[in-house]
Amino acid sequence: MFKSKDIWKALIVLSSLGILLAVYLFYNFLAKPLVESCYINATINCDAVTKGSLSTLFGIPVSLIGLVGYIVILVSSILKKQKTALFMATFGMVFCLYITYQEIFNLKVICPVCLACQLVMLAAFLLALSLNYKRKK
């Protein structure tokens, strides 16, 4: 089994990757990038999420919410705060699932960067869960 030290390192790497993805989405929300690397076609693109009806929740950019979530996971991983990491990863999973559901079933669009965020958050959630499970043994 993995050591707690290795799991914390993996959480730091994953949350850092999540921060990069969220910064990219937030940048797309704020500006029109010169190169639209996320636009493949009308069905597979990030614009529907970063510029459309799903771009904000209660007036707050969804990408900013994700960015703050990944930052909190990063800080809690550095400080080895198990409960905070698990809480934020759980919130992040639920939030990502909600956004993914909205993308696929309401907007009928797939955002590749959002799916990458979902995978990163799933891995972070599973790692945070394993840390808290180990603690109870």
Residue pairs with C-beta under 8 A, 6 or more apart in sequence:
2 10
2 130
4 131
4 134
7 127
7 130
7 131
8 77
8 80
8 131
10 123
10 127
11 73
11 77
11 85
11 124
11 127
11 128
11 131
12 74
12 77
12 78
14 73
14 120
14 123
14 124
14 127
15 70
15 71
15 73
15 74
15 77
15 124
16 74
17 120
18 66
18 69
18 70
18 73
18 117
18 120
18 121
18 124
19 67
19 70
19 71
19 74
21 66
21 113
21 116
21 117
21 120
22 63
22 64
22 66
22 67
22 69
22 70
22 117
23 67
24 38
24 113
25 46
25 49
25 50
25 62
25 63
25 66
25 113
25 114
25 117
26 61
26 63
26 64
26 67
27 33
28 38
28 46
28 47
28 50
28 51
28 63
29 50
29 51
29 55
29 61
29 63
29 64
36 45
36 47
38 45
38 46
38 47
38 111
38 112
38 113
39 45
39 46
39 47
40 112
42 109
43 108
43 109
43 110
44 109
44 110
44 111
44 112
45 109
45 111
46 111
46 112
46 113
46 114
48 54
48 103
48 107
48 109
48 111
49 55
49 62
49 99
49 103
49 107
49 109
49 111
49 114
50 63
50 111
52 107
53 107
54 62
54 99
54 102
54 103
54 106
54 107
55 61
55 62
55 63
56 62
57 65
62 99
65 95
66 92
66 95
66 96
66 117
69 88
69 91
69 92
69 95
70 92
72 84
72 88
73 85
73 88
73 89
73 92
73 124
73 128
76 84
76 85
76 88
77 85
82 128
82 131
82 132
82 135
83 132
85 124
85 128
85 131
86 125
86 128
86 129
86 131
86 132
88 128
89 121
89 124
89 125
89 127
89 128
89 129
90 125
90 128
92 121
92 124
92 125
93 121
93 122
93 125
96 114
96 117
96 118
96 121
96 122
97 118
99 114
100 114
100 115
100 118
103 109
103 110
103 111
103 114
104 110
